[in-house]
Amino acid sequence: QVQLVESGGELVQPGGSLRLSCAASGFAFSRNAMSWYRQAPQREREWVARISATGENINYADSVRGRFTISRDNVKNTGHLQMNSLKPEDTAMYYCASGWGVPGYWGQGTQVTVSS
């Protein structure tokens, strides 16, 4: 049974930091790229960041570049998204997904709210 389980989302003040995690099971995580997406209320889901299977290649959306860092641990089958200098417009449900360009498996999401 394939599972991607996100965690780490919570309410944080503007300028704060959060670290999201994505625990993978049921498929060959170490042989798949991993991506993070987010969806704010009444907006379409948008891609945030992605990392190749080995971690050698990483891309970020312009809106988060320089503030967010994607990483992965292929021993623990876990991915992470370190989010710094958070802004109210970062408020969204954050999802991890397998794959580079076309997502395969999806997690259920974790809510990030940036507000004072």
N, C-alpha and C positions, 0 to 999 in steps of 0.2 A: 504494500500500500504506500503510494507516494504521499509524502507530507512535506510541506514547507510551513513552518510556524514562526511568525514574527513576534517579537517582544521588544519592550523598551520604550514604547510611546507613552507620553504623559503630558500634563500641562506644564509649560515652562515659560518664564518671562522672556521678553525680547532681549536679545544679546546672550542668552543662555545656550547651553549645550545639551545634547542628548546622544546616546549611542544605541542604535537599533540593532537587533540581532535577528538572524534568520536561521533556524535549525532545520536541516534537510535530512530526510530519510526515505528509503524505499526506491532510490535510484542512484546512479553513479554520479554523485555530486562532483567529485574531483575531475570528471571528464566533461563537465558542462560549464559553460559561462553562466554568470548570475547577474541579474539586473534588479534595480529598485525603481519602482514607479510610485506615483502619488496621485490622489484624486481629492480635490477640494469640493465642498458642497456646490452643486449646480455647475460644475465644470467637468470637462473631459479628463480622463486619466492621462497623465503625462509621464514620460520617461525621465528619470532623475540621474541614474548612473549605471554603469555596467563594468564588469570585470571578467576577463577571460578565464578559462579553466585553470591555467597555471598562475594567473595573477600578473602576467607580463604586460597585458594590454588593458588599459583603463580609459574610460570616457566619462565625461560629465556634461550635463545640460548647462547652458550658459548661466542659467539662473542660480546655480548652486556651486559653480566652479570656484575654487578658492576658499569655500566655507565647509563643504562636505568632503568626506574621504571614505571611499569604499574599500573594503578589504575582505579577505576570506581565509579560513583555516581548513585546509583539505584533510587534515587529520581528524578534526572534530566535526567535519561536515557542517560548518557554520559560516555564515557570511555576516558582515557588519556594515553599518553605515554610521560613521561618526559625523554628527551635525553640529557645527559651531556657528556662533554669531547668528543665531536664529532670528527670523523676522516674522511678523504676523502673517505675511503672505506665504510662509512655509506651512501654515496650518493645513492639514490634510490627513487622509488615511493613507498610510504608507504600506506598500506591498512589495514583497520580494517575488521574483520569478526566475525560473531557469531559462537559459538561453541568452543569445547575444542580440540579434536583431528582431527575431520573432519569438515572443515568449512561449514557453511550453507549459510547465507547471506553475501554478500560482498559490501563494499563501492566502490566508484569510484577512490579513491586514492588521495594523496597529495604529491607533489614533495619536497624532501629534497635534497639540494645540499650543500656539504661541500667543500669549496674551498677558497683559499686566493686570 
